[in-house]
Amino acid sequence: MIRKTKPKPPVEEKPNDYSTSFVIESPYYADLFDKFLPGNFTPAHGLKKHNISGFVLNKYDLLTTLSAKNLESISSFPLFEFLRHLFVWKALFIGSTITEFCPLNFSKLEKFPAEDTSNKTTSLQNFFDLLDTIAEEKDIKINIIKDLPDIVKDTNEVPFVEAENFEYLQHFEKFAKANDYFKISGQALAYVPITFKSIDEWLNTRSSSRKQDLKRKFKKQDELIIKTLPIGNNYFADESFLANFYELYEEVFKQSEVHFDKLTYEFFKGFLCNKNIRGEVFLYYTKEDKPELKNNLLGVNICLIENNILIDKYIAMSYPLAREYNLYFVSWKVNLEYAIENKLKYYIAGWTDPKVKASLGAKFTQTCHYVKIISPITRMLFSPFKSYFEGDKNTLEDLKK
């Protein structure tokens, strides 16, 4: 008689350690980036063995972050189209496109091992040496350490990150500058402190004209059915739903001004089906049958919940119908209502559209990148034009005027 053995339970994979990073999301979520890298990114294997998120972009358009105004100015130069290819470089990025901040674990960087195994020293300098080595081996033109909080005198300006990590960041910045990296402002992260107890109280913080405009937009919510399911719900394993969702995601991607990273179908499947990640998925259906929609699904908004913060991650919508239903504004209201009802401290509304988000009461925290142009001559020529690439910073300064 052959005795049957009980199958071993699956071993739960432990996530990476982000304890001394600025990551505000679940580590299980942060780990998804390296598991499901966007299709146009190439893994940076020299970093992966150290559990550092990074990737190579073979054709990075330097003009990606230019404001429309600055891009128009540069485009007006004679022979611009002929010289356009000179602004497309091979780039090494250190960071992730799915977390709000760069997932570097600073305490580990302080003890980074040398690539030469005969060298037993551990230091932050070894990390920067590795980046130089990767750049040389892969013919990289520019290194970009992306999306770190900007160092400010009053760290309360970034209230949802650990203030003590700024000490690591100050040390990191010194090494970055010593290794020929310069700091450039990145995108502005929008957030709303939940200091109000109702939507009406929040609306009262807006101007009279804006308040009336928003009330008019919010009336479209009456024409929608809104359902909420937690991330990890078995419903998201349904391939027909995932296919429908991904089509809506692609519609939003096509509408975006910047096409930097296109997340894969497999990423969203792994994300939505992950029971270790806490969050809510808001499903928006039209009450009226719409032949252009599958199952009347107008939009999907995916939010994480960490440390009493609602983090708005992805919204997928059907265009142009989503505009007709004012779905962007309705979803903003629904998210604020959720945060109020669940006694959350902040609603983080992500990047992009700072003007619109400012009109909705958002505050902003500025991020920065540490950038090294490998060629010293090109680095020197680029320096006077640095401010051209700080689109969100310039926009926010204009809003303050």
C-alpha positions in Angstrom: 0.0 0.0 0.0 1.4 3.4 -1.0 0.8 6.0 1.6 -0.3 9.3 0.2 1.6 12.3 1.6 -0.2 15.5 2.2 0.8 18.2 -0.2 3.0 20.9 1.4 1.3 24.3 1.7 2.7 26.9 -0.6 5.6 28.9 0.8 4.5 32.5 1.1 7.2 34.6 -0.5 8.4 37.4 1.7 8.5 40.8 0.2 11.6 43.0 0.0 12.5 45.2 2.9 11.5 48.9 2.4 11.8 49.9 6.1 14.3 52.8 5.5 12.9 53.9 2.1 10.2 56.4 1.3 7.8 53.7 0.0 4.3 54.4 1.3 2.7 51.4 -0.3 2.5 47.8 0.7 5.9 46.0 0.1 3.9 43.3 -1.7 2.7 45.9 -4.2 6.1 47.6 -4.5 7.6 44.2 -5.5 5.3 43.8 -8.4 7.3 46.3 -10.5 10.3 44.0 -11.0 8.1 40.9 -11.4 6.0 42.5 -14.2 8.3 45.1 -15.9 6.6 47.3 -18.5 7.3 45.9 -22.0 9.4 48.8 -23.2 11.8 48.5 -20.2 14.9 46.2 -20.0 16.0 44.8 -16.6 19.1 46.3 -15.1 20.6 43.0 -14.0 23.4 44.6 -12.1 20.9 46.1 -9.8 18.4 43.2 -9.6 20.9 41.0 -7.7 20.9 43.6 -5.0 17.1 43.8 -4.9 17.2 47.4 -6.3 14.5 48.4 -8.7 15.9 49.8 -11.9 15.6 49.5 -15.6 17.1 50.5 -18.9 15.2 52.5 -21.5 16.9 52.2 -24.9 15.2 55.2 -26.3 14.4 57.8 -23.6 13.1 61.1 -25.0 14.6 63.8 -22.9 11.8 66.2 -23.9 9.2 64.0 -22.2 9.0 66.2 -19.1 8.9 69.5 -20.9 5.9 71.7 -20.4 3.8 72.3 -23.6 5.0 75.9 -23.6 8.7 75.0 -23.4 8.3 72.2 -26.0 6.7 74.7 -28.3 9.6 77.1 -27.8 12.2 74.4 -28.6 10.3 73.0 -31.5 10.3 76.5 -33.1 14.1 76.4 -33.5 15.4 76.0 -37.1 16.3 72.4 -38.0 14.6 71.1 -34.8 13.1 68.1 -36.6 16.4 67.3 -38.2 18.1 67.4 -34.8 15.3 65.7 -32.9 17.1 62.4 -32.6 19.8 64.1 -30.5 17.3 64.3 -27.6 16.7 60.5 -27.5 19.2 58.7 -25.3 19.8 55.3 -23.7 19.0 55.8 -20.0 19.5 53.9 -16.8 16.7 54.5 -14.3 16.9 53.7 -10.6 13.5 53.5 -9.1 10.0 52.3 -10.0 7.1 53.7 -12.0 4.4 52.1 -9.7 5.4 53.6 -6.3 5.0 57.2 -5.4 8.6 57.5 -4.3 11.8 55.7 -5.2 12.0 52.4 -3.3 15.7 52.6 -2.4 16.4 51.2 1.1 18.9 53.7 2.4 20.2 51.7 5.4 21.2 49.0 3.0 22.9 51.5 0.6 25.0 52.7 3.5 26.5 49.1 3.6 26.6 48.4 -0.1 29.2 45.8 -1.1 31.9 46.4 -3.7 31.6 44.6 -7.0 35.2 43.4 -6.6 34.9 40.6 -4.1 38.5 41.2 -2.9 37.3 44.6 -1.6 35.6 43.9 1.7 34.6 47.5 2.3 30.9 48.5 2.4 29.8 52.0 1.6 27.4 54.2 -0.3 30.2 55.0 -2.7 30.1 51.4 -3.9 26.5 51.9 -5.0 27.5 54.9 -7.2 30.5 53.0 -8.6 28.1 50.2 -9.6 25.9 52.7 -11.5 29.0 53.9 -13.4 30.0 50.3 -14.2 26.5 49.6 -15.6 26.5 52.8 -17.6 29.9 51.9 -19.2 29.0 48.3 -19.9 25.6 49.1 -21.5 26.6 52.4 -23.2 24.2 54.4 -21.1 24.2 58.2 -21.8 22.3 59.3 -18.7 21.6 57.9 -15.2 18.4 59.0 -13.4 17.7 58.2 -9.7 14.0 59.0 -9.9 11.2 60.3 -7.6 12.8 61.0 -4.2 11.2 63.5 -1.9 12.8 66.9 -2.2 14.9 67.8 0.8 13.1 70.6 2.6 13.9 72.4 5.9 10.5 71.6 7.3 9.9 67.9 6.7 6.3 68.4 7.7 5.8 69.4 4.1 5.9 65.7 3.4 3.6 64.5 6.2 3.1 60.9 5.2 6.7 59.8 5.0 9.1 59.0 7.9 10.9 62.2 8.8 14.0 60.4 10.1 14.6 59.0 6.6 15.5 62.5 5.5 18.8 62.1 7.4 19.6 59.2 5.1 18.6 61.3 2.1 20.8 64.3 3.1 23.8 61.9 3.2 22.7 60.3 -0.1 22.6 63.8 -1.7 26.1 64.6 -0.7 27.4 61.4 -2.3 25.3 62.0 -5.4 26.7 65.5 -5.9 30.3 64.2 -5.3 29.6 61.7 -8.1 28.6 64.4 -10.7 24.8 64.0 -10.2 22.7 67.2 -10.2 19.3 67.6 -8.7 16.3 68.4 -10.8 12.7 68.9 -9.8 10.3 66.0 -10.7 6.6 65.7 -10.7 4.5 67.1 -7.8 2.5 64.5 -5.8 -1.0 65.7 -5.0 -2.7 64.9 -1.7 -5.7 66.0 0.4 -5.5 66.0 4.2 -8.9 64.7 5.4 -9.6 67.5 7.9 -13.3 67.8 7.0 -16.2 65.6 8.1 -18.4 65.8 5.0 -18.3 66.5 1.3 -20.3 69.7 2.0 -17.7 70.9 4.4 -15.0 70.2 1.8 -17.0 72.0 -0.9 -17.2 75.1 1.3 -13.4 75.4 1.0 -13.8 76.0 -2.7 -14.7 79.4 -4.3 -18.4 80.0 -4.9 -18.1 79.5 -8.6 -16.0 76.4 -8.3 -18.4 75.0 -5.7 -21.4 75.4 -8.1 -19.5 73.9 -11.0 -18.5 70.8 -8.9 -22.1 70.3 -7.6 -23.3 70.4 -11.3 -20.6 67.8 -12.2 -21.5 65.6 -9.2 -25.1 65.2 -10.3 -23.9 62.7 -12.9 -23.3 60.3 -10.0 -27.1 59.7 -9.9 -26.8 58.1 -13.4 -24.2 55.6 -12.2 -24.1 52.4 -10.2 -21.0 52.2 -8.0 -19.7 49.0 -6.6 -16.7 48.4 -4.3 -14.6 45.3 -4.0 -11.4 44.7 -2.1 -8.2 43.9 -3.9 -7.7 40.1 -3.9 -11.4 39.4 -4.5 -12.0 36.3 -6.6 -14.0 38.4 -9.0 -10.7 39.8 -10.4 -9.5 36.4 -11.5 -12.2 36.4 -14.2 -10.4 36.8 -17.5 -13.3 38.5 -19.2 -13.3 41.2 -16.5 -9.5 41.6 -16.7 -9.7 41.9 -20.5 -12.5 44.5 -20.2 -10.5 46.5 -17.6 -7.3 46.4 -19.6 -9.1 47.8 -22.7 -10.2 50.7 -20.5 -6.7 51.1 -19.1 -5.3 51.3 -22.7 -7.9 54.0 -23.5 -6.6 56.2 -20.7 -3.0 55.4 -21.8 -3.7 56.6 -25.3 -5.3 59.8 -23.9 -2.2 60.6 -21.8 0.2 63.3 -23.0 3.2 61.3 -21.8 3.7 57.7 -22.9 6.4 56.6 -20.6 5.5 53.2 -19.1 2.7 51.0 -20.2 1.9 48.4 -17.5 1.1 44.9 -18.7 -2.0 42.8 -18.5 0.0 40.4 -16.3 0.9 43.2 -13.9 -2.7 44.1 -13.3 -3.7 40.4 -13.0 -1.0 39.9 -10.4 -2.0 43.1 -8.6 -5.7 42.7 -8.5 -5.6 39.0 -7.4 -3.0 39.6 -4.6 -4.7 39.0 -1.3 -1.7 40.4 0.6 -2.4 43.9 -0.7 -5.0 46.0 1.1 -7.1 48.3 -1.1 -10.4 49.0 -2.8 -11.5 48.8 -6.4 -14.3 51.2 -7.3 -16.4 49.9 -10.3 -18.5 52.5 -12.1 -21.4 51.2 -14.3 -23.9 53.2 -16.2 -27.6 52.7 -15.3 -28.5 53.2 -18.9 -27.5 50.5 -21.4 -24.6 51.7 -23.5 -23.8 49.6 -26.6 -20.2 50.9 -26.7 -19.6 49.5 -23.2 -19.1 45.9 -22.1 -21.5 45.1 -19.3 -22.0 48.9 -18.9 -18.6 49.2 -17.2 -17.6 52.8 -17.6 -14.6 53.0 -15.4 -12.4 51.3 -12.7 -10.5 53.1 -10.0 -7.9 51.1 -8.0 -6.8 52.5 -4.7 -4.5 51.2 -2.0 -4.9 51.6 1.7 -1.8 51.9 3.9 -1.2 53.6 7.2 -4.6 55.3 7.2 -4.0 56.7 3.7 -6.1 56.2 0.6 -3.6 56.1 -2.3 -5.2 56.5 -5.7 -3.2 54.4 -8.1 -5.0 53.7 -11.4 -8.1 54.8 -13.2 -9.4 53.1 -16.4 -12.2 54.8 -18.3 -14.1 54.6 -21.6 -13.6 57.7 -23.7 -15.3 59.9 -24.6 -18.2 58.6 -22.5 -16.3 59.2 -19.2 -16.2 62.9 -19.9 -20.0 62.9 -20.5 -20.4 61.4 -17.0 -17.7 63.6 -15.4 -16.2 60.5 -14.1 -12.9 62.1 -13.1 -14.7 64.5 -10.8 -17.2 61.9 -9.5 -14.4 59.5 -8.6 -12.6 62.3 -6.7 -15.8 62.9 -4.7 -16.3 59.1 -4.1 -12.7 58.7 -2.9 -13.0 61.6 -0.5 -16.3 60.1 0.9 -14.6 56.8 1.4 -11.7 58.4 3.2 -14.1 60.4 5.5 -16.3 57.3 6.3 -13.2 55.2 7.1 -11.5 57.9 9.1 -8.5 58.0 6.9 -5.9 60.8 7.3 -5.0 61.5 3.7 -6.2 61.0 0.1 -3.1 60.8 -2.2 -4.2 61.7 -5.7 -1.0 60.9 -7.6 0.8 62.8 -10.3 -0.3 64.7 -13.4 -2.8 67.5 -13.8 -1.6 69.8 -11.0 -3.8 72.7 -12.1 -7.0 70.6 -11.9 -6.0 68.9 -8.6 -5.2 72.3 -7.1 -8.7 73.5 -8.0 -10.0 70.4 -6.1 -8.2 71.4 -2.9 -5.1 69.3 -3.3 -1.8 70.2 -1.7 1.5 69.2 -3.3 4.8 67.8 -2.3 7.6 68.2 -4.8 9.8 65.2 -5.8 13.2 65.4 -7.3 15.5 63.3 -9.5 19.3 62.9 -9.2 20.7 62.9 -12.7 24.1 62.2 -14.2 24.8 62.9 -17.8 27.7 60.6 -18.5 29.6 62.9 -20.9 31.2 65.8 -19.0 30.9 68.1 -22.0 27.2 67.3 -22.6 26.6 67.8 -18.8 28.1 71.2 -19.0 26.1 72.2 -22.1 22.9 71.0 -20.5 23.2 72.8 -17.2 21.8 76.2 -18.3 18.6 74.5 -19.5 17.8 72.5 -16.4 14.7 74.6 -15.4 13.1 73.8 -18.8 12.6 70.2 -17.6 11.0 71.1 -14.3 7.4 71.4 -15.6 5.4 70.7 -12.4 7.6 73.0 -10.3 7.0 75.8 -12.8 3.3 75.2 -12.9 2.9 75.2 -9.1 4.9 78.5 -8.9 2.6 80.0 -11.5 -0.4 78.9 -9.4 1.0 80.7 -6.3 1.2 84.0 -8.2 
